[in-house]
């Protein structure tokens, strides 16, 4: 059995927060986010979810690039700090990188700084992405907390961008960076990262917070990290979205159970898992050997 003590941190109030820091948002252990819901389900498990909540992973270049692009595209985020050394293996470079991290900033080499600037410019040149992320009609990094009706647990969401005009249909853009933003690559990314779970989660959050109706929609604004920094705006078809909604329901129920019992199970705490061969291997080897 795997159990973890809940830290005594005051939870943010229910409702929409326009100025809640990213650190305070992620520090709340009493609520479930979309990324947390995905971490609760296979191939992950509740024990991994809780461990990563209590032990945030160290920054990686992939996350640095994504967060840096978010900063310049959305206009809010950690400070971007130039560490102007060709290599970061020297003592001076390592010291500057550590100082940048200690300040809560993102250290970047000169060519990396130029890359994220060019990415932001490419977004502004893309007709649809620029309209969705127009600073005149929205604001970045808005956080919301609400109660899930069936289970009573606290759910949370942090919108990359939230339109400030709610007179019509609410469209919520979510900005992501990728090595490949083509349709084929993004179909695989949706399955791998559970973006089809994120969409209904964000839409339900906006509805629960009184900002949108049943026609609220989340769209991905995906941008490649290599020139010419192409952009693809992606929505989710009906069955993709409904599968995501069903998986969210299972994750919410699992979170409620774990919060109630204090038990965050791993893979096989009590009984062994009996596994078949992958379908392709079983079919092939039955033909050969059976």
N, C-alpha and C positions, 0 to 999 in steps of 0.2 A: 504494500500500500504506500502511495506517495502523498504526503500532506505538506502544506506550506502554511506558515502563519501569515495572516492578513496584516499589512502595515497600517498603523493608525494615522491616515492622512485624510484631512477633511475633503470631502467630495464636492466638486463644483455643483452649484444649484441647477435645478432643472431649467430648461429653456435655452434660448440662443445667447451665445457669448461672442461679442465682436472683438474682444481684446484679450482673450485667454491665451497665454503663451503655449507654445508647442510642448514645452516641458511639463507645465501644469496639466495640460490635456492628457498626456501619456502617463502621468503619475497616478491618475485615478484608477485604483484597482477594484472599485465597486461596480464599474460599468463595463459593458462589452462593446467593442468596436467591430467594424467590418473585418479588418485584418485579423483581429482576435478570433472572430467566429470561424474564419478559414483555418486558423491554426488549431482549433479544437477538433477538427474533423480529420479522418484519414486522408492522406498518409501520415499526418501528424497525430497528436493526441493531447489530452488535457495537461499531462505532466510537462510536455514541451511548452505549451502555452504559458503555464504559470512560471516555469523556469525563465523563459525569455522576458516575461513581464518584470521579474525581479532582477534579472541580469541582462540588461540591454546589450546587444552585440556591439562590438567596436566598429567605428566607421570604416567603410571600404571605399575604394575609388568609384565604384559603381554608384553607391549612395551619395558620395560627394558630388559627382557630376549631376545626378538627378536633383539634389537639393540646391546646387548652385544654379541650375537652369530654372528651377522653381523661383528662386530669389529674383532673377532678372525678368522672367516672364510674368510672374504674378505680383512682384513688387514688395514682397514681405518674406522674411526668412533670415537665416544667419548671415553675418557679415562675410563677404568674400575677401580673403587676405592673400595678396600676392607674396609668394615665397620664391624670389627670383634667383633660383639656382637650377642649372641644367640637370643636376642629379641631387637627390635628397639623401644621399648616403654619407655626406660629410657631417662633421660635428655641428658646424654652424647651421646647416640646412635642417638637421634633425631638431636643433634647439628652436628654430623659427617655426617649424611645423608644430612642435609641442606647445609653444606659446600661443599659436593661432587656435589650436584645439582648446587650450585652457580658457581662452576668451569666449569660447562658444562659437568661433568662426570656422569657415571652411578654407583650408590652405589650398592654393592652386598655383601651378606653374604658369609662366607667361602664356604659353600656347593654349593651356586649358582655360585661362581667363578669357582669351580671345574667342575660344570655341563657344563658351556659354553666351558671350555677347552676340556672336553671330547667330546662335540658335534663337535668341530673343528677337533679333531683327527678322529672321525668317518667319517666325510666328506672326509678327506684325504685318508681313507682306501676304500672308495667307488669308484670303477673303473670309472664309467661314470661321477659322480659328480666331482671327482678329476680332470678328464680331462677337464671338462667344466670350472672349476675354477682354472686352473693351473696358478700360479703367473708368470711363464715364458712366457705365451702367452696372457696375458691380464692385465687389470688394473681396480680397483674398482671406484665406485662413479663418473662416467662421466656424465656431464649434457649437454643437447642440447636444443636449441631454434630455432624454424622455423615458417614460415608463412603458415597458412592453405589457400590453393588456393581459394576454393569456398567462404569463408567468410572473409578472410583477417585478421583473429585474430591470435595472437601469441599462439603457442602451445609449451609445454615443456615436457621434459622427463629426468629422472635421472636413468641411467642404474646402477643396482647393480654391474654388471661386463660387461666390453666391451672387446672382443678379440682385440688384437693389430695386428693380422695377418688377412688381408682382401683379400687374393689372391683367396680364394674359397668361398663357401657358408657361410654366416654369421649366426652363432648360438648365441643367446643372452640368457645366463642363468640368472634367477632371483631367488634369495635365499629367502626362507620363512621358518618360524618355525610353527609347528602345534602340537596340542595334539594328533592328529591321521592323519597319512599321507597315510592311505590305500586308494585304489581306490574309494571305496564307500564313505568314508568320504570326499575325495577331490572333488568328483562330487558335493556334497552338498556345499562345500566351494566355488567352482567355481561359483555356482549359487548365493550364499549368498553375496560374496565379489566382484563379477564381474571380476574375473581373465580373463574370455574370452574377456572382453573389453581391459584389459591391454595388452594382446598379440598383437592384431593388432595395438594398439597405439604405442607400442615400435618398432614394425616392420616398421611402417610408418615413425616414427621418424628417425630410422637408414637410411632408404631409402632417406628421405628428406635431411639428413645431409651428404649424399654421401658415406655412409659406406657399404651399402648392396644393393642387387638387389631384384627382385620380389620373390626370393626364401628365403629371410631372415626369420628366425623363432625364436620366443622366447619360451624357455622352463622353466618351474618351477622346481627348485631344492628344494624339501620340506623335512624338517627334523623334526622328533618327538623330544619333549623336555624331554622324559623319556628314561632311558636305555632300549634297547641298542642303542638308538638314530638313529633309522632306517631312511633311505633316500629313497625317491621316486622321480624319474624324470618324469615330466608329460608334455605332449603336448596337443594340442587342435584339436579336429576333425573339419571337414569343417563347418558344420552348427553351431556349438558352436562359432567358430571364426567369421562367417558371421553375426550371431546375435549380437555378440559383436561389430563388425564394424558398424552395423546399429545403435546400441545404442550410439556409439561414435558420429556418425553423428548428431543424435538428440541432444546430449549434447553440441556439438560444436555450433550448430545453436542456442540453448537456451542461451549459454554463450555470443554469438555475440549479440543477442537481448538484454540481460540484460546489457551488456557493453554499448550498444548504447543508451538505455533508462535510465540507472541508476536505474532501478526498478528490485528488486530481489524478486519475488513473493513467498508467502508461499503456504498454501494448498488451500484456497478458498477466494481469496481477493475480488472478485466481485460477483460471483454466487455460490449458494450452489452446493455441489457435491452429486448427487443422486447415492446411492450405492446399489447394489444387495446383497443378502446373498452370502456367499461362495458357490460355485457350489455343494459341497457335502451336505451342509445343505439345500439348496433350493430343491435339488432332493429328499432328505429324507422327508422333511416336506410337499412338494407338495403331496407326496404319502399318508401321514397321514391325512392332513387337507384339501386338495383341491380335 
